[in-house]
Structures are given as structure tokens and as C-alpha cells.
Amino acid sequence: MSAKKRILFIANEMSPYLELTEFSEIVNKLAIKSNDSGMEVRCIMPRFGVINERRHRLHEVVRLSGINVTVDNDDMPLQIKVASLPSARLQVYFLDNEELFKRKFVFHDENEKWFEDNALRTIFYCKGALETVKKFGWAPDIIHCSGWMTGLIPAYLKTVYKKEPVFLHSKTVFTIGQNTFKEKLGAEFMKMALIHPSIKEKDLELYKDRTNTAMYRGGASYADAITFGAAKPDKKLLEEFSKVKGKKTLSFQEEGDLTDYLQLYNDLAGK
């Protein structure tokens, strides 16, 4: 592992680009605090169409172009854009695909109807994020996943990507937040999520309900450590994961300077 700890944040949302829940601001503060504490930090999030590229000065990363992400035998181009986080010298990478993310809404349309392709968008994002890190050739010590849309990443790291050199020493932190949708991901989700022969249906058993809670449950179960990103998460998940034997957990941090998160990262990565 590198002498300077590398922390990768993979999130649904991050202030100031997209603010769906209170944790978007915490991701922002965590990235800045980690960076200011001498860690090497990078962030990844989806480039939803509601994010203003001009205002936030996003631009395409040409050297990372040419990645295609295959989901359910469909080869889809991945475009990667980057911006510098305001008030900090660190970069945020935005994963884009015109068909999946260009629309001017996040998960529901103007009539509050759930997008039928949210399952595909989720799998594309999770696989795309990990393929982007491979393209970086940048081995993270800690991968902190937050938001239900990142729920498959800890499972993929323990199965499909476990022998990838760039992830050999990576430890994952998964944040359980508040439930933000009541719908289910499409019936094809479980089949599409089998992105490689090395991952089997039994590996994704925890996700089978295809709900917001199921995405959190799966991510938390496969992660090396768990944090709570909401004051009132799902009661079942709170009971299930607040004290897991052999797994570090961190309760919701409503106030404070986030030092407990840095301690968690250092403990996992090895001081």
C-alpha cells in the first residue's frame, strides 16, 4: 500500500453538485477533511442531467475516453468528466452516458414516475465506477460507498474484482442512509447484475427484493465497515448492522469534525 493513504469516495450525490439528502454535504466535508489531513482523495459520482456542467466547470477527460461498459450483453459507452471541488484541491469524476443520464431528472420523471431503467442505470454506474478506477491505475486503500445506487460495489469487489491488482488492498466502507424511494428496481435487475461468470445468483441473494432497503443491506453485508448517514435509517437495518461482530461500525455523526471517519479509514487501511 502507498505511504500516503488513498481514499476513493463513490457516491450517488455530493454537495454542491447534487443534494438529495443530508449526507451529500457530509461527503463533501469528508473529502475535503481527508484531503486536508494528508490523504490522497478522488471522488466519483453520476453525471445526472440536473448537474449544471457550465456552472461547475465540468470537462471531459480525454485520456480516460474509450471505456465501454457491458451490462446484459449490451455494450454502452462511458464518458468521464471532471471538475475541481470548490475550495479544495481535489478532483471529482462524473460518469456519464447520454442514454442513461442526460435526462433532466434523477430517479423519477416530471410526474414522479419511477424510471423503468433505474436498474440498468445502477448496474452501469457501479461497474463503470470500478472500471474507471482500473483505467486510472490508481489503487485506493479505502473505497467509501454512499447512497443506495452504490450498493452493488462492495459485492462486486468481493467477487468479480477481487483479483484485480488495483483493488487487492482496498477496504470498503458503506454508508446506510435514509430510504428515498418506495418502488422496486425492475424484475430484470438480478439477471443484469450478474456482470461476470465469477458472480453467482447466490452472491446477490441479499438484493433480491430490489428495494431501497435491499440495496443498503447488500452493500453493508459485503463492506468491511459500516457507517450510518441518517438520523433515522430503516429500523431493521439499524438493528441488523449497528453492532456486527467482527465489523467496524460508526453511528450517525450529526455534529462534530468528522474525526471518527478519519480514524475509521486509518484503522482499516493500517496506520
C-alpha positions as CSV (number, residue, x, y, z in Angstrom):
1,M,0.0,0.0,0.0
2,S,1.1,3.6,-0.6
3,A,2.6,5.6,2.2
4,K,0.1,8.3,1.5
5,K,-3.4,6.8,2.1
6,R,-5.6,6.9,-0.9
7,I,-9.4,7.4,-0.3
8,L,-11.9,7.0,-3.0
9,F,-15.5,8.3,-2.5
10,I,-18.1,6.7,-4.7
11,A,-21.5,8.4,-4.1
12,N,-25.0,9.0,-5.5
13,E,-24.7,12.6,-4.5
14,M,-22.2,15.1,-3.3
15,S,-22.6,18.8,-2.5
16,P,-22.6,21.2,-4.3
17,Y,-23.3,19.2,-7.4
18,L,-26.4,17.2,-6.3
19,E,-28.1,17.4,-2.9
20,L,-30.8,14.8,-2.4
21,T,-30.2,14.0,1.3
22,E,-28.3,15.5,4.2
23,F,-25.4,13.1,3.5
24,S,-24.4,14.9,0.3
25,E,-22.9,17.7,2.4
26,I,-21.1,15.2,4.7
27,V,-19.5,13.5,1.6
28,N,-18.2,16.9,0.6
29,K,-16.8,17.7,4.0
30,L,-15.3,14.2,4.3
31,A,-13.5,14.5,1.0
32,I,-12.1,17.9,2.0
33,K,-11.1,16.8,5.5
34,S,-9.4,13.7,4.2
35,N,-7.5,15.7,1.7
36,D,-6.5,18.3,4.3
37,S,-5.3,15.5,6.5
38,G,-2.7,14.4,4.0
39,M,-4.7,11.7,2.3
40,E,-4.8,11.4,-1.5
41,V,-8.5,11.8,-2.4
42,R,-10.6,11.2,-5.5
43,C,-14.4,11.2,-5.9
44,I,-16.8,9.6,-8.3
45,M,-20.5,10.3,-8.9
46,P,-23.0,10.0,-11.7
47,R,-23.3,13.0,-14.1
48,F,-27.1,13.3,-13.8
49,G,-28.6,15.8,-16.2
50,V,-29.7,18.1,-13.4
51,I,-26.0,18.9,-12.8
52,N,-25.0,22.1,-14.5
53,E,-21.8,21.5,-16.4
54,R,-21.1,25.2,-17.1
55,R,-21.6,26.4,-13.6
56,H,-19.5,23.6,-12.1
57,R,-16.9,23.7,-14.9
58,L,-17.1,20.0,-15.9
59,H,-14.9,19.0,-18.8
60,E,-14.3,15.6,-20.5
61,V,-11.2,13.7,-19.6
62,V,-9.9,12.7,-23.0
63,R,-7.2,10.3,-21.7
64,L,-9.9,8.2,-20.0
65,S,-12.2,8.0,-23.0
66,G,-12.8,4.8,-24.8
67,I,-14.2,2.8,-21.9
68,N,-17.3,0.7,-22.8
69,V,-19.4,-0.9,-20.0
70,T,-21.1,-4.1,-20.8
71,V,-24.4,-4.9,-19.0
72,D,-26.6,-7.8,-20.0
73,N,-24.6,-8.2,-23.3
74,D,-25.2,-4.6,-24.2
75,D,-22.1,-2.5,-24.8
76,M,-22.6,1.1,-23.6
77,P,-20.1,3.9,-23.9
78,L,-18.9,5.6,-20.7
79,Q,-17.9,9.2,-20.8
80,I,-15.9,10.6,-17.9
81,K,-15.9,14.3,-17.0
82,V,-14.0,16.0,-14.2
83,A,-14.3,19.1,-12.0
84,S,-12.3,20.5,-9.2
85,L,-14.2,20.6,-5.9
86,P,-14.7,24.3,-4.9
87,S,-12.4,25.4,-2.0
88,A,-10.3,22.2,-2.3
89,R,-7.5,20.9,-4.5
90,L,-9.2,17.6,-5.3
91,Q,-11.0,16.2,-8.3
92,V,-14.5,14.8,-8.7
93,Y,-15.1,12.5,-11.7
94,F,-18.5,12.3,-13.2
95,L,-19.6,9.2,-15.1
96,D,-21.9,9.9,-18.0
97,N,-23.8,8.1,-20.7
98,E,-26.2,10.0,-22.9
99,E,-28.9,7.4,-22.9
100,L,-28.9,6.8,-19.2
101,F,-28.0,10.1,-17.5
102,K,-28.7,13.1,-19.9
103,R,-32.4,13.5,-18.8
104,K,-33.1,16.4,-16.6
105,F,-34.4,14.3,-13.7
106,V,-32.7,11.9,-11.3
107,F,-34.7,8.8,-10.5
108,H,-38.3,10.0,-11.2
109,D,-39.7,11.9,-14.2
110,E,-41.7,15.2,-14.0
111,N,-44.8,13.3,-13.0
112,E,-42.9,11.5,-10.2
113,K,-42.9,8.2,-12.1
114,W,-40.0,5.9,-11.4
115,F,-37.7,5.4,-14.3
116,E,-38.0,1.8,-15.6
117,D,-34.3,1.7,-16.4
118,N,-33.1,2.6,-12.9
119,A,-31.9,-1.0,-12.5
120,L,-29.7,-0.7,-15.7
121,R,-28.5,2.8,-14.6
122,T,-27.5,1.4,-11.2
123,I,-25.5,-1.5,-12.6
124,F,-23.9,0.6,-15.2
125,Y,-22.8,3.1,-12.6
126,C,-21.4,0.5,-10.2
127,K,-19.5,-1.4,-12.9
128,G,-18.5,1.9,-14.6
129,A,-17.0,3.3,-11.4
130,L,-14.8,0.2,-10.8
131,E,-13.7,0.2,-14.5
132,T,-12.8,3.8,-14.2
133,V,-10.6,3.1,-11.2
134,K,-8.9,0.4,-13.2
135,K,-8.3,2.9,-16.0
136,F,-6.8,5.3,-13.5
137,G,-4.3,2.6,-12.4
138,W,-4.8,4.2,-9.0
139,A,-5.1,1.7,-6.2
140,P,-7.3,3.0,-3.4
141,D,-6.7,1.9,0.2
142,I,-10.3,2.8,1.2
143,I,-13.4,2.9,-1.0
144,H,-16.2,4.7,0.8
145,C,-19.5,4.0,-0.9
146,S,-22.6,6.1,0.0
147,G,-26.1,6.1,-1.4
148,W,-28.2,3.1,-2.4
149,M,-27.0,3.3,-6.0
150,T,-23.6,2.2,-4.9
151,G,-24.9,-0.9,-3.1
152,L,-23.5,-3.4,-5.6
153,I,-20.0,-2.2,-5.4
154,P,-18.9,-4.0,-2.2
155,A,-20.3,-7.2,-3.6
156,Y,-18.5,-6.8,-6.9
157,L,-15.2,-6.0,-5.1
158,K,-15.6,-9.3,-3.2
159,T,-16.3,-11.3,-6.3
160,V,-15.8,-10.0,-9.8
161,Y,-12.9,-7.6,-8.9
162,K,-11.3,-9.4,-6.0
163,K,-8.2,-10.4,-8.0
164,E,-7.8,-7.1,-9.8
165,P,-4.3,-5.7,-8.8
166,V,-5.7,-2.2,-8.3
167,F,-8.2,-3.5,-5.7
168,L,-6.0,-6.1,-3.9
169,H,-5.5,-4.0,-0.8
170,S,-8.8,-2.0,-0.9
171,K,-11.1,-1.9,2.1
172,T,-14.7,-0.8,1.7
173,V,-16.8,1.4,3.9
174,F,-20.5,1.5,3.2
175,T,-22.9,4.2,4.4
176,I,-26.5,3.3,5.2
177,G,-28.6,6.4,4.6
178,Q,-32.3,7.1,4.6
179,N,-34.7,5.3,2.3
180,T,-35.5,7.7,-0.6
181,F,-37.7,5.5,-2.8
182,K,-40.6,3.1,-2.3
183,E,-40.6,1.5,-5.7
184,K,-38.6,-1.6,-6.8
185,L,-35.8,-1.9,-9.3
186,G,-37.0,-3.7,-12.4
187,A,-37.6,-7.5,-12.5
188,E,-34.5,-7.8,-14.7
189,F,-32.2,-6.3,-12.1
190,M,-31.0,-9.6,-10.6
191,K,-30.1,-11.1,-14.0
192,M,-28.4,-7.9,-15.3
193,A,-26.4,-7.6,-12.0
194,L,-24.6,-10.8,-12.9
195,I,-21.9,-8.9,-14.8
196,H,-19.3,-11.7,-14.9
197,P,-19.3,-15.5,-14.6
198,S,-17.4,-15.2,-11.3
199,I,-20.5,-13.8,-9.6
200,K,-23.5,-16.1,-9.0
201,E,-27.1,-15.7,-8.1
202,K,-26.4,-16.8,-4.6
203,D,-23.9,-13.9,-4.2
204,L,-26.7,-11.5,-4.8
205,E,-29.4,-13.1,-2.6
206,L,-29.5,-10.1,-0.3
207,Y,-30.5,-7.8,-3.1
208,K,-33.4,-10.0,-4.4
209,D,-36.2,-7.8,-3.0
210,R,-34.8,-5.0,-5.3
211,T,-35.9,-2.3,-2.8
212,N,-34.0,0.7,-1.3
213,T,-33.5,-1.4,1.9
214,A,-32.2,-4.4,0.0
215,M,-29.6,-2.2,-1.7
216,Y,-28.4,-1.0,1.6
217,R,-28.5,-4.5,3.2
218,G,-26.4,-6.0,0.4
219,G,-23.8,-3.2,0.4
220,A,-23.5,-3.2,4.2
221,S,-23.1,-7.0,4.3
222,Y,-20.2,-7.1,1.8
223,A,-18.5,-4.0,3.2
224,D,-15.6,-4.1,5.6
225,A,-17.1,-1.3,7.7
226,I,-20.4,0.3,8.0
227,T,-21.5,3.9,8.8
228,F,-24.9,5.4,9.3
229,G,-25.6,8.5,7.2
230,A,-29.1,9.4,8.5
231,A,-30.5,10.0,11.9
232,K,-33.5,7.7,11.3
233,P,-32.5,4.9,8.8
234,D,-34.6,1.8,8.3
235,K,-35.2,0.3,11.8
236,K,-34.5,-3.2,10.6
237,L,-31.1,-2.1,9.1
238,L,-30.3,-0.2,12.3
239,E,-30.9,-3.3,14.4
240,E,-29.1,-5.6,11.9
241,F,-25.9,-3.6,11.4
242,S,-25.4,-1.3,14.4
243,K,-23.3,-4.0,16.1
244,V,-22.0,-6.5,13.7
245,K,-19.4,-8.9,15.1
246,G,-16.0,-8.5,13.6
247,K,-17.0,-5.5,11.5
248,K,-16.3,-1.9,12.4
249,T,-19.4,0.4,12.6
250,L,-19.9,4.1,13.0
251,S,-23.1,5.6,14.2
252,F,-24.7,8.7,12.7
253,Q,-22.5,11.7,13.2
254,E,-24.9,14.7,13.4
255,E,-22.3,17.1,14.8
256,G,-18.6,17.2,15.2
257,D,-15.5,17.4,13.0
258,L,-15.8,14.0,11.3
259,T,-12.6,12.8,13.0
260,D,-14.2,9.5,13.7
261,Y,-14.4,8.8,10.0
262,L,-10.7,9.5,9.5
263,Q,-9.9,7.2,12.4
264,L,-12.0,4.5,10.7
265,Y,-10.2,4.9,7.4
266,N,-6.8,4.7,9.2
267,D,-7.8,1.7,11.2
268,L,-9.0,-0.2,8.1
269,A,-6.0,0.8,5.9
270,G,-3.4,0.3,8.6
271,K,-1.6,3.2,10.1
